[in-house]
Amino acid sequence: MIVDCMVHTYRYPEHFNKEAMLASQPERRKGWPEERWKEMWDRPIEQYFEVADGVDKAILAGFSFPNTRAIDQPNEYLYQTANRYRDKLLWCCTVDPTAAGAAEEVERCAKMGAVGISEVSPTYGGYFINDPRCYPVWAKAEELGIPVLVHAGPVQDTLPKARLIHGDVRLVDEVAMAFPKLKIVILHLGYYYYEDASYIVQTRENVFADISSLTFVVGRDRRAIPRFLPQVEFIYPHFLYPILYFLSQTIVGVTDKLIWASDWPAASPRDSLPQILNINEELKRYNLPQIPEQITHNILHENWKKVFKLE
């Protein structure tokens, strides 16, 4: 079974802080009418289903970053969306781990069926992942046996209030050591700190990584690229390289800790799934080593089982 381990759905204007959203937009958009913003930002889950070719189930992730990413989703929305399509969707809850009552909210959501906490982002949230204020949330997740999915590296957006220093992937190591039974997934394989992320995943038994959004950052998904920009495919450094680097750094023989996700709407399954299935064709273009088919199969079909309990 192929599970898309991170999918976003949000509604405009209900989930948006428009003032914060406008602060990150170029001047040419500032005068847009509401219908243009709705076209750009409104992403009902039904749009995902239209491009979910080959996906058996998907896991919803939320945003709780009203002052940077400008999106703040109530967990009830994620729960209700997943509940409406029980045969296709599961959901993770979203919290600001530094906020009062965050651990209690995680416990409440777990009782409602949340299978993890996602998406957590220190850069969007303005904190360090090893901030002591976060520890009650990490402890609660460990107690409940649910994973934490962390956008641990830098963010791709141009956001006035987002600070690069908060995206230090290496700090995941501190949390992994403090909570050895907590399963942590480093999203986007730590983009663009692939080497640091790979080392942590290889050496910490409880840390995994997904390869979501990599097809977006290489320029393969035309839909996600502004129409007035040229399409520049940077396929080697942001897609082939991180995966090959991870597999080449099997310090303790670990090859089964990468999981697949699309990160829709940043990238679509229709685009990203075939690129994993056909990754050896790309590698041939660069005269690079081939990846054994069993490893690719496991990334899509098996490795997510080590992270999620989808009963």
N, C-alpha and C positions, 0 to 999 in steps of 0.2 A: 504494500500500500504506500502510495506517495502522499506525504503530508507537507503542505506548504506551511512552514513553521512560524511565519510572521506575515500577516496581512493587515493593512490598515483600512478603516472605513470611517469617514467623518462627514458631517453635514454642515453646509454653510447656509445661513450664518450662525446656526444654533451653537456650534462648538468653538466659535472663533472670538478672539479678542481683536477686534478690527484695528484698534489703535496700534497694538504691537505688530500686527500683520503689515500694516501700511509702513511702519518704520523700517521694514526689511525689503521693501519693494523699490524698484527703480522709479525715477521721476516720471517716466513715460506712462506709468500705470496709475499714478495718483488720482487722475481724473476719471477713472473708469466708472461706468454705472454699475449698479448692483448686479445686473444680469451677467456682466463680464466676470465679476468676482465669483459668482455662483458657478459659472461654467468652469472656471479655473479650479475652484476648491471643493465643490460639492462632490463627494465620492460615496454614493450609496453602494452597499455591498453587491447589489445586482449588477453593477458595472464590472466588478471583479469576476463574477460567474461567467460573463461573456468571453473572458480571455483565460479562463482557468483550464485550458486544455490539458488533459492528462493528470489532473490533480484529483485525488480521492477525498481528501479532507483538508481544511485550512484552519489555522489558529489565529484568531483575532488578537491584535495588540492595540493598546491605546496610547494616547498622548496626554500628559498632565503638565504642560509647559506653557501656561497662558501668557507669560511675559517675554518669552523668547520665540519659541516655535509658534506662538499665538494660538495654540489649540489646547483645549481643556475639555476632555470627554468624561462624562459621568459613567461610572461602571455599570449603571443600570442600562445604558445604551448598548454597551458591549454585550451584556448578558441577554438583553431582549433580542438583539440581532442574531446572536448565536442560537437562542432558543427558538427563533422563528424558522431556522434552517438546521434543525438538529442532525439531520443526516449528512450535512456538509460542513458544519462549523463547530469549533470549540472556541473557548475564549480565555484570555489572560486579563487580570485586572491591572489597572494603572494607578500608581500613587506617587506622590512626592515623598520619598523616604525620609526627608528631613522634617516633615510636617507632624504636628501633634496628632495622635490618633491614627497614624498611617498603619501601624502594625495591627490595630484592631480592624481597620478597613480590609486589610489583607485576609484576616481570619474570616470576616463576614463574607467576603467574596468567595473564598475557598468553600465555604458551606453552600454557596449558590452554584458551585461547579467550576469555578475558575481553576485552570490547570497550570497556572504560573503567574509571574509578575512580569509584565512587558508593556511598554518599553520603558526601561529605566535609562536616563541619560544625564550623567553629571554635567556635561557641557551645556545642554539645554537648561538644566535645573540650577546651575550655578553653585555646585558643591563638589567635593571630592568623594569618590565612591567609598573611601575608608573613613569618611567623616563619622565620628562617634554617634551623631544624631541618627544615622542610617542603621546602626547596628540592631536596634529592636526589630526593624523590618527584616533584616537578613536572618536574625534569630528565629523570627516567626516563620519565615519561609522554610528554614531548615527543619523546624519542628513539624510543620505541616507536610514536608516532603515534596514541595513544589519548587520548580526552578526559577531563577531570576535571569532575565534576558537583558543584557546591558549594552547600550550603545557607549562603549567604553572609550572610544577614540574621538577624534575631531568630528564635527558635523560639516555637512557639505553646504549648508545654507550660509548666506551672508546675513548675519544677525548681529545688530549693534551690541547686544548685551551678552552674547555668548563668548566665553573666554577659552582660548585654546588650552591653557594650563590645566583646566578641569578634565580635559580629555587625555589624561596620562594612563594609557592602558596598563602600565606596570603596577598600578595600585590595585588592580584586580587580584594580584598575587597576595596582597595583604589580607583582603577579604577571604580569599580561598583558604588561607592558612588559619584565619581566626574562626572560620566556620567550615570545617573539613567535610561535613556531610551535606552542605548546601551545594546544589548543582547550579553552576553559573554558565551562561552562554554568552560569549563575547560576540556581539553582532558585527556583521560585515568583516569578519576576521580581523577586527581591530583597525580597519581602514584609517589611515594609511600606514599604521605601525604594524605591518604584517609580521615582521620578524619577532618583535616583542610578544605579540599575541600568540604566535606559534610556539614560542618557548614556554609560555605559561601553560598553554593547553597540553603540551607534551609532558610537562613535569608535574602538573597538579592533577591528580586523579579526578577531582570534582569539577574541572573546568573544561568546557567544550567551546566550539565556535560555529557560527553559521556563515554561509557564503552569500547571504542576501545582498541585493543591491549592487553587486560587483558588475553585473552586465550594464547597469545604469551608469556607473562612474567611468566605464570604458568607452561610453558613447555609442553603444549598440542599439539602445532603445530610442528611436527617433521621436517618439511621442513625448518623452520626458525632456527633450532638448529644445530650447527656444528656437522658433522657426527661422529667426533672422540670423542664427549662428551656423557656421559650417559644421557638418558632422565629421568629427575627428575621432577615429577609432584608435584607442590606446589600449589595444587588447592584451598586449604582453604584460606591462607592469601592474595592471590592476585586475587581471583575471587569471591568466595563466601563471604568472609569477607567484602570487600568494599561495595558490593551491600547490604548485610544484615545490615551493619553498617549504611549506608545511610538511609535505610528504617526504622531502629530502632530509628533514630534521628529526627523523624518528629516533630520538635519543634512546627511548626505551621501547622502541618497536611499535609505537602508537600510530595507527592509520585509520581508526574508526571513530574519530571524535569530531568530524565535520558533518554538519547537517545542512540540508537545503531549505532555503526560503526565498521567496521572490521579493519581499518588501513592497508589494503592490501598495499604492500606485506608482512608486518610484520606478519599479520594473515589473513587467508582466510575466506570468508563467508561460504564456505563449511564446515569449522571447527567450526567457532565461532557462527554462527547462530543456529545450533542445540544445542549448549551448553546453550544458553539462553532459547530456547524452552523446553529443558529438565532439567532446573536448579533444579527443585524440586526433581528429581531423585538423583542428586548429594547431595542435602541437606539431603535426607533420609539416605545416607551413613554415615553422620556425626551426625545423630539424631538431626538435626537442624530444626527450624521452617520452614514451607512451605511459599512460596510467593504466594499470591492470583493470580490466572490466569489473572485477569483483569489488574493487574500491569505489568505483563510480556507482555501482549498484547499491552499495551500502550507504553512500551519501544520500541517495534518494529514498531507499526503501527500509533501511535497518537502523541507522545511527540515531534517529530521533527517538527510538524506543529506549535508549539509554538515558534520555532526558525527561521525556513526558510519559505520564501514565494516562493513556487515552482509553479508559474503560467505558 
